[in-house]
Amino acid sequence: MRLMIIGSLNGELTAATKMAMDRGAQVTQAPDIDSALKDLRSGRGADLMMVEVHHDIAELVARLEAEHIHIPIVACGVEHDARVAVAAIQAGAKEYIPLPPDPELIAAILEAVAAEAHALIYRDGKMQQLIALADKIAASGASVLITGESGTGKEVIAQYVHSRSARANKAFICVNCAAIPENLLESELFGHEKGSFTGAIARRIGKFEEAHGGTLLLDEISEMDTRLQAKLLRAIQERVIDRVGGAKPISIDIRIIATSNRDLVQAVREGAFREDLFYRLNVVNLQLPPLRERPTDILELADHFAKKYADANGVPHRRVSGDARRLLLDNPWPGNVRELENTIHRAVLLSSGAEIEAEAIRSPDGASAAGNGLDPAAAMAAQTAQSVTRTLVGQTVAEVERNLILETLGHCLGNRTHAANILGISIRTLRNKLKQYTFEGIEVPLPREARAALG
């Protein structure tokens, strides 16, 4: 994992640096925001930023967003004033940690960013076959195309292939082709020279150069514009790229892994995807089965997520009851692993007994997911819709949104990251909403650490 530290705090952050390096992190340190951005533009990527709280975190977040650099930020400082922690989080930091640093806390942060987000949990025979194929081809330099429905874990498999390749100790860089506007994706991938277009305030190294020596994951590649596909094909074939506005080609050494939840063969037939690029990418195809076709994994994953979110929210570990397990197996999981994770996360927060019961697995209003002659997913949707209709009539859209956000945040014990995951919005959007509510005089739940500091 690559950690960038901004600031020094008279040596306090040096201790944090040593702790991170002892746990295998690659650490770079910058004295201020300008230096940090210069390093990032030069291709020194980071998976996490640890920033001294006296720096302007809001400015850092804004400047990162302006240059489409997406890195989570953890603020840190010697202050134990809860108001400082809250201000840092409202400015855009994911968490606030006090200094001097605690080794276990540093280890937990690194693990959460590097390891836990990419846990590979499986038992089903179909997944065992897929993993065996991934093991067989990982050591090669062949391009890999990973296909499967949304939420099946394609990025996790890509990480797995990288971790077992000869490039494992080099960078693994992911670009979501569907999340970046079409007119900015070229610059994101290939970089740009200063002044090459409006907003290009400095030279920026693209993801191809940042991934040099390692692996570049092109997530949801089917969403890439056909014009840009031609430039990508050249990069794969000739192992050279051109920055936007650049005068000379740049050699690269990377492995390409691509993912898609669409049928690329059909996209080729329709002219939406280049046939030659498809064959370049599809040297090896790893097709992830949907969760409904690997029922053994449903219970294995449910147990994993139950422990994960119990630890994350500081609540007791509870096993999934027999009735709840049967309900999980009856659900077709159209959202696959992502939907299951959100369901178990909610169940952990709602449970109070010795076990996670079926009631906590059902829809948020407690209605049964089965019954009425419908399959579990359809029944859950119908019952939830009925409940929503009864309770929301007479409220404005803004009021409904505000109540949903605040109730979810309360269920998550004030944890912004978990609440944003459940709501399906970005942490930035959530924080902007909460800042607005605070300005309007509405009480917003504080994170657990801030509440504890206030006593």
C-alpha positions as CSV (number, residue, x, y, z in Angstrom):
1,M,0.0,0.0,0.0
2,R,1.2,3.5,-0.8
3,L,0.9,6.1,1.9
4,M,1.5,9.8,1.5
5,I,2.0,11.9,4.6
6,I,1.6,15.7,4.5
7,G,3.2,17.7,7.3
8,S,5.7,16.9,10.1
9,L,4.2,18.0,13.5
10,N,7.8,18.2,14.9
11,G,8.5,14.6,14.4
12,E,5.1,13.1,15.5
13,L,4.3,12.0,11.9
14,T,7.8,10.6,11.6
15,A,6.8,8.0,14.1
16,A,3.6,7.2,12.1
17,T,5.8,6.9,9.0
18,K,8.0,4.3,10.7
19,M,5.0,2.3,11.9
20,A,3.5,2.3,8.4
21,M,6.8,1.2,6.8
22,D,7.2,-1.6,9.4
23,R,3.9,-2.9,8.2
24,G,4.9,-3.0,4.5
25,A,3.6,0.4,3.3
26,Q,5.5,2.5,0.8
27,V,5.6,5.9,2.3
28,T,6.3,9.3,0.8
29,Q,6.2,12.6,2.8
30,A,5.5,16.1,1.6
31,P,5.9,19.3,3.7
32,D,2.7,20.9,2.3
33,I,-0.2,20.6,-0.1
34,D,1.6,22.1,-3.1
35,S,4.5,19.6,-2.8
36,A,2.0,16.7,-2.4
37,L,0.1,17.7,-5.5
38,K,3.4,18.1,-7.4
39,D,4.4,14.5,-6.4
40,L,1.0,13.1,-7.4
41,R,1.1,14.8,-10.8
42,S,4.6,13.4,-11.4
43,G,3.2,9.8,-11.1
44,R,3.9,9.2,-7.4
45,G,0.5,7.8,-6.7
46,A,-1.0,7.1,-3.2
47,D,-3.7,4.8,-1.8
48,L,-4.1,6.9,1.3
49,M,-3.2,10.4,2.5
50,M,-2.4,11.2,6.2
51,V,-2.6,14.9,6.6
52,E,-1.7,17.2,9.5
53,V,-4.9,18.8,10.6
54,H,-3.4,22.4,10.5
55,H,-3.2,22.2,6.7
56,D,-6.3,23.3,4.8
57,I,-8.0,20.0,4.2
58,A,-11.0,21.6,2.4
59,E,-8.5,23.2,0.0
60,L,-6.7,19.9,-0.5
61,V,-10.0,18.0,-1.2
62,A,-11.1,20.7,-3.7
63,R,-7.7,20.7,-5.5
64,L,-7.7,16.9,-5.7
65,E,-11.2,16.9,-7.1
66,A,-10.4,19.6,-9.6
67,E,-7.6,17.4,-11.0
68,H,-9.7,14.2,-10.7
69,I,-7.4,12.6,-8.2
70,H,-9.3,10.2,-5.9
71,I,-7.4,9.4,-2.7
72,P,-9.0,9.0,0.8
73,I,-7.7,11.4,3.4
74,V,-7.1,10.8,7.1
75,A,-6.5,13.9,9.2
76,C,-4.2,13.7,12.3
77,G,-3.1,16.1,15.0
78,V,-2.0,16.5,18.6
79,E,-5.3,18.1,19.5
80,H,-7.9,16.0,21.4
81,D,-10.6,18.6,21.0
82,A,-13.6,17.0,19.4
83,R,-14.4,20.2,17.5
84,V,-11.1,19.8,15.6
85,A,-11.9,16.3,14.6
86,V,-15.4,17.2,13.5
87,A,-14.1,20.2,11.5
88,A,-11.6,17.9,9.7
89,I,-14.2,15.4,8.8
90,Q,-16.6,18.1,7.6
91,A,-13.8,19.4,5.4
92,G,-13.5,16.1,3.6
93,A,-11.3,13.8,5.7
94,K,-12.5,10.2,6.2
95,E,-11.3,9.9,9.8
96,Y,-9.4,11.8,12.4
97,I,-6.6,10.2,14.5
98,P,-4.8,11.7,17.5
99,L,-1.1,11.9,17.8
100,P,1.3,10.6,19.0
101,P,0.1,7.7,16.9
102,D,-1.0,4.4,18.4
103,P,0.7,1.4,16.5
104,E,-2.6,-0.6,16.6
105,L,-4.6,2.3,15.1
106,I,-2.0,2.8,12.3
107,A,-2.1,-0.9,11.6
108,A,-5.9,-0.9,11.5
109,I,-6.1,2.0,9.1
110,L,-3.6,0.5,6.7
111,E,-5.4,-2.9,6.9
112,A,-8.7,-1.3,6.2
113,V,-7.4,0.5,3.1
114,A,-5.1,-2.2,1.7
115,A,-6.4,-5.7,2.7
116,E,-10.0,-5.7,3.9
117,A,-11.4,-3.9,0.9
118,H,-10.0,-6.7,-1.3
119,A,-10.8,-9.8,0.8
120,L,-11.4,-12.9,-1.4
121,I,-13.9,-15.2,0.3
122,Y,-15.3,-18.2,-1.5
123,R,-16.1,-22.0,-1.1
124,D,-18.3,-22.8,-4.0
125,G,-17.0,-25.2,-6.7
126,K,-17.5,-22.7,-9.5
127,M,-15.4,-20.1,-7.8
128,Q,-12.8,-22.7,-7.0
129,Q,-12.5,-23.4,-10.7
130,L,-12.2,-19.7,-11.5
131,I,-9.6,-19.1,-8.9
132,A,-7.6,-22.1,-10.2
133,L,-7.6,-20.6,-13.7
134,A,-6.6,-17.2,-12.2
135,D,-3.7,-18.9,-10.4
136,K,-2.6,-20.5,-13.6
137,I,-2.4,-17.3,-15.7
138,A,-1.4,-14.8,-13.0
139,A,2.4,-15.2,-13.5
140,S,2.1,-14.5,-17.3
141,G,2.0,-11.0,-18.7
142,A,-1.2,-11.8,-20.7
143,S,-4.1,-9.3,-20.8
144,V,-7.1,-10.5,-18.8
145,L,-10.8,-9.7,-19.4
146,I,-13.0,-10.2,-16.3
147,T,-16.7,-10.3,-17.0
148,G,-19.7,-10.8,-14.8
149,E,-22.8,-9.0,-13.5
150,S,-22.5,-5.8,-11.4
151,G,-21.5,-6.5,-7.9
152,T,-19.9,-9.9,-8.4
153,G,-16.4,-8.8,-7.3
154,K,-14.6,-8.3,-10.6
155,E,-12.1,-5.8,-9.1
156,V,-11.4,-8.2,-6.2
157,I,-10.4,-10.9,-8.7
158,A,-8.3,-8.3,-10.6
159,Q,-6.4,-7.6,-7.4
160,Y,-6.0,-11.3,-6.8
161,V,-4.4,-11.8,-10.2
162,H,-2.0,-8.9,-9.6
163,S,-1.0,-10.1,-6.2
164,R,0.1,-13.4,-7.6
165,S,1.9,-12.0,-10.6
166,A,5.6,-11.0,-11.0
167,R,4.4,-7.4,-10.7
168,A,2.9,-7.9,-7.2
169,N,5.4,-5.5,-5.6
170,K,4.6,-2.8,-8.1
171,A,1.6,-0.5,-8.4
172,F,-2.0,-1.7,-9.0
173,I,-3.9,1.2,-10.5
174,C,-7.6,1.2,-11.1
175,V,-9.5,3.5,-13.5
176,N,-13.3,3.4,-13.6
177,C,-14.1,4.2,-17.2
178,A,-17.8,4.7,-16.4
179,A,-17.3,7.2,-13.6
180,I,-15.1,9.7,-15.4
181,P,-16.6,12.0,-18.0
182,E,-15.7,11.1,-21.5
183,N,-13.8,14.4,-22.2
184,L,-11.6,13.8,-19.1
185,L,-10.9,10.1,-19.4
186,E,-8.2,10.5,-22.0
187,S,-6.2,12.9,-19.7
188,E,-6.8,10.6,-16.8
189,L,-5.4,7.6,-18.7
190,F,-2.6,9.2,-20.7
191,G,-1.8,12.4,-18.7
192,H,-1.5,15.9,-20.2
193,E,1.0,18.7,-20.5
194,K,0.5,22.1,-18.9
195,G,-1.9,24.3,-21.0
196,S,-3.0,21.5,-23.3
197,F,-6.6,22.3,-22.5
198,T,-8.7,24.6,-20.2
199,G,-8.0,23.6,-16.7
200,A,-4.6,21.9,-17.4
201,I,-2.8,24.0,-14.9
202,A,0.3,21.8,-14.7
203,R,1.8,18.7,-16.3
204,R,-0.1,15.6,-15.0
205,I,1.2,12.0,-15.2
206,G,-1.6,9.7,-16.3
207,K,-2.6,6.2,-15.0
208,F,-0.6,4.4,-17.7
209,E,2.6,6.0,-16.5
210,E,1.6,5.7,-12.8
211,A,1.2,2.0,-13.3
212,H,4.6,1.5,-15.0
213,G,6.0,-1.8,-14.0
214,G,2.7,-2.9,-12.4
215,T,-0.9,-3.5,-13.4
216,L,-3.5,-1.2,-14.8
217,L,-7.2,-2.1,-14.3
218,L,-9.7,-0.6,-16.7
219,D,-12.9,-1.1,-14.9
220,E,-16.1,-1.1,-17.0
221,I,-14.2,-0.7,-20.2
222,S,-17.3,-1.2,-22.3
223,E,-18.3,2.4,-21.4
224,M,-15.2,3.9,-23.1
225,D,-15.8,6.0,-26.2
226,T,-14.7,4.3,-29.5
227,R,-12.4,7.2,-30.4
228,L,-10.5,6.6,-27.2
229,Q,-10.5,2.8,-27.7
230,A,-8.3,3.4,-30.8
231,K,-5.7,5.2,-28.6
232,L,-5.9,2.5,-26.0
233,L,-5.3,-0.2,-28.7
234,R,-2.1,1.5,-29.8
235,A,-0.9,1.7,-26.2
236,I,-1.5,-2.0,-25.8
237,Q,0.0,-3.0,-29.1
238,E,3.1,-0.7,-29.2
239,R,3.6,-0.2,-25.4
240,V,3.8,3.6,-25.9
241,I,1.5,6.4,-25.1
242,D,1.1,10.1,-25.9
243,R,0.2,12.6,-23.2
244,V,-2.5,15.0,-24.2
245,G,-0.6,17.9,-25.8
246,G,2.6,16.0,-25.6
247,A,5.3,16.1,-28.3
248,K,6.9,12.7,-28.0
249,P,5.7,9.1,-27.2
250,I,6.5,7.6,-23.8
251,S,7.3,3.9,-23.4
252,I,5.3,1.9,-20.8
253,D,5.6,-1.5,-19.2
254,I,2.3,-2.6,-17.7
255,R,-0.1,-5.4,-17.6
256,I,-3.7,-4.6,-18.6
257,I,-6.7,-6.1,-16.9
258,A,-10.2,-5.0,-18.0
259,T,-13.6,-5.6,-16.6
260,S,-17.1,-5.4,-18.1
261,N,-20.6,-6.2,-16.9
262,R,-21.9,-6.0,-20.5
263,D,-21.7,-8.6,-23.3
264,L,-18.7,-7.3,-25.2
265,V,-19.3,-9.7,-28.1
266,Q,-22.7,-8.1,-28.6
267,A,-21.2,-4.6,-28.2
268,V,-18.7,-5.5,-31.0
269,R,-21.6,-6.6,-33.3
270,E,-23.4,-3.3,-32.6
271,G,-20.3,-1.3,-33.4
272,A,-20.0,0.1,-29.8
273,F,-16.7,-1.7,-29.1
274,R,-13.8,-2.2,-31.4
275,E,-13.3,-5.9,-32.4
276,D,-9.5,-5.6,-32.5
277,L,-9.4,-4.1,-29.0
278,F,-11.7,-6.9,-27.8
279,Y,-9.3,-9.6,-29.0
280,R,-6.3,-7.8,-27.5
281,L,-8.0,-7.7,-24.1
282,N,-9.6,-11.1,-24.2
283,V,-6.4,-13.2,-24.2
284,V,-7.7,-14.8,-21.0
285,N,-11.4,-14.5,-19.9
286,L,-12.3,-14.9,-16.3
287,Q,-16.1,-15.0,-16.1
288,L,-17.5,-14.5,-12.6
289,P,-20.7,-16.4,-11.9
290,P,-23.5,-14.5,-10.2
291,L,-24.0,-15.1,-6.5
292,R,-27.3,-17.0,-7.1
293,E,-25.3,-19.6,-8.9
294,R,-22.9,-20.2,-6.1
295,P,-25.1,-20.6,-3.0
296,T,-22.3,-22.0,-0.8
297,D,-20.6,-18.6,-1.0
298,I,-23.7,-16.8,0.2
299,L,-23.3,-18.1,3.8
300,E,-19.5,-17.8,3.7
301,L,-19.7,-14.2,2.7
302,A,-22.5,-13.4,5.1
303,D,-20.4,-14.7,8.0
304,H,-17.4,-12.6,6.8
305,F,-19.5,-9.4,6.5
306,A,-21.1,-10.0,9.9
307,K,-17.7,-10.0,11.5
308,K,-16.3,-7.2,9.4
309,Y,-19.2,-4.8,10.3
310,A,-19.4,-5.8,13.9
311,D,-15.7,-4.9,14.2
312,A,-16.1,-1.7,12.2
313,N,-19.0,-0.5,14.3
314,G,-17.8,-1.6,17.7
315,V,-20.7,-4.0,18.4
316,P,-20.6,-7.6,19.6
317,H,-20.0,-10.4,17.1
318,R,-23.2,-12.2,16.4
319,R,-23.6,-15.4,14.3
320,V,-26.3,-15.5,11.6
321,S,-29.3,-17.6,12.9
322,G,-30.7,-20.6,11.1
323,D,-33.8,-18.8,9.9
324,A,-31.7,-15.9,8.6
325,R,-29.4,-18.2,6.7
326,R,-32.4,-19.9,5.0
327,L,-33.7,-16.4,4.1
328,L,-30.3,-15.5,2.6
329,L,-30.3,-18.7,0.5
330,D,-33.8,-18.0,-0.8
331,N,-32.9,-14.5,-2.1
332,P,-31.8,-14.3,-5.8
333,W,-29.4,-11.4,-5.0
334,P,-29.7,-9.4,-8.2
335,G,-27.1,-7.0,-6.8
336,N,-24.8,-10.0,-6.1
337,V,-22.0,-9.6,-3.4
338,R,-22.5,-5.9,-3.2
339,E,-26.2,-6.3,-2.3
340,L,-25.4,-9.0,0.2
341,E,-22.8,-6.9,1.9
342,N,-25.2,-4.0,2.3
343,T,-27.9,-6.3,3.7
344,I,-25.6,-7.8,6.3
345,H,-24.2,-4.4,7.2
346,R,-27.7,-3.2,7.9
347,A,-28.5,-6.4,9.8
348,V,-25.5,-6.0,12.1
349,L,-26.6,-2.5,13.0
350,L,-30.2,-3.5,13.6
351,S,-29.5,-6.7,15.7
352,S,-29.5,-6.6,19.5
353,G,-29.9,-10.3,20.5
354,A,-27.5,-13.2,20.7
355,E,-27.9,-13.8,16.9
356,I,-28.6,-12.0,13.7
357,E,-32.2,-13.0,13.2
358,A,-34.3,-13.2,10.0
359,E,-36.1,-10.0,10.9
360,A,-32.8,-8.0,10.6
361,I,-32.2,-9.6,7.2
362,R,-35.6,-8.5,5.8
363,S,-36.4,-5.1,4.5
364,P,-35.7,-2.1,6.7
365,D,-39.3,-1.8,7.9
366,G,-39.2,-5.5,9.1
367,A,-41.5,-6.8,6.4
368,S,-41.0,-10.4,5.2
369,A,-39.0,-10.8,2.0
370,A,-41.1,-13.8,1.2
371,G,-44.8,-14.3,0.9
372,N,-47.7,-13.0,-1.2
373,G,-46.8,-15.5,-3.9
374,L,-43.8,-13.4,-4.9
375,D,-40.2,-14.3,-5.0
376,P,-38.2,-12.8,-2.1
377,A,-36.8,-9.9,-4.0
378,A,-40.1,-8.9,-5.5
379,A,-41.9,-9.3,-2.2
380,M,-39.4,-7.2,-0.4
381,A,-39.7,-4.5,-3.0
382,A,-43.5,-4.5,-2.9
383,Q,-43.7,-4.4,0.9
384,T,-41.0,-1.7,1.2
385,A,-42.9,0.4,-1.4
386,Q,-46.2,0.0,0.5
387,S,-44.5,1.1,3.8
388,V,-42.8,4.1,2.1
389,T,-46.1,5.2,0.5
390,R,-47.9,5.1,3.9
391,T,-45.2,7.1,5.7
392,L,-43.9,9.6,3.2
393,V,-47.1,11.2,1.8
394,G,-47.2,14.9,2.7
395,Q,-43.4,15.3,2.9
396,T,-41.3,17.2,0.5
397,V,-38.5,15.4,-1.4
398,A,-35.9,17.4,0.6
399,E,-37.5,16.3,3.9
400,V,-37.6,12.6,2.9
401,E,-33.9,12.8,1.8
402,R,-32.9,14.5,5.0
403,N,-34.7,12.1,7.2
404,L,-33.3,9.1,5.4
405,I,-29.7,10.4,5.6
406,L,-30.0,11.3,9.3
407,E,-31.7,8.0,10.3
408,T,-29.0,6.0,8.4
409,L,-26.3,8.0,10.0
410,G,-27.8,7.3,13.4
411,H,-27.9,3.5,12.7
412,C,-24.2,3.7,11.7
413,L,-23.4,5.4,15.1
414,G,-22.3,8.5,13.2
415,N,-19.8,6.7,10.9
416,R,-19.9,8.8,7.7
417,T,-18.2,6.1,5.5
418,H,-20.6,3.3,6.5
419,A,-23.6,5.6,6.1
420,A,-22.5,6.6,2.6
421,N,-22.1,3.0,1.6
422,I,-25.6,2.1,2.7
423,L,-27.1,5.2,1.1
424,G,-25.2,4.5,-2.2
425,I,-23.8,8.0,-2.4
426,S,-20.2,9.3,-2.2
427,I,-18.7,10.3,1.1
428,R,-18.2,13.8,-0.4
429,T,-22.0,14.2,-1.2
430,L,-22.9,13.0,2.3
431,R,-20.6,15.5,4.0
432,N,-22.0,18.3,1.9
433,K,-25.5,17.4,3.0
434,L,-24.5,17.2,6.6
435,K,-22.8,20.6,6.4
436,Q,-26.0,22.0,5.0
437,Y,-28.1,20.5,7.8
438,T,-25.7,21.8,10.5
439,F,-25.9,25.3,8.9
440,E,-29.8,25.0,9.0
441,G,-29.6,24.3,12.8
442,I,-30.4,20.6,12.5
443,E,-28.6,18.3,14.9
444,V,-26.3,15.8,13.1
445,P,-25.0,12.7,14.8
446,L,-21.3,12.9,15.5
447,P,-18.8,10.1,14.8
448,R,-18.3,7.8,17.8
449,E,-14.8,9.1,18.4
450,A,-16.0,12.7,18.6
451,R,-18.8,11.8,20.9
452,A,-16.4,10.0,23.2
453,A,-14.0,13.0,23.3
454,L,-16.9,15.3,24.2
455,G,-17.6,12.9,27.2
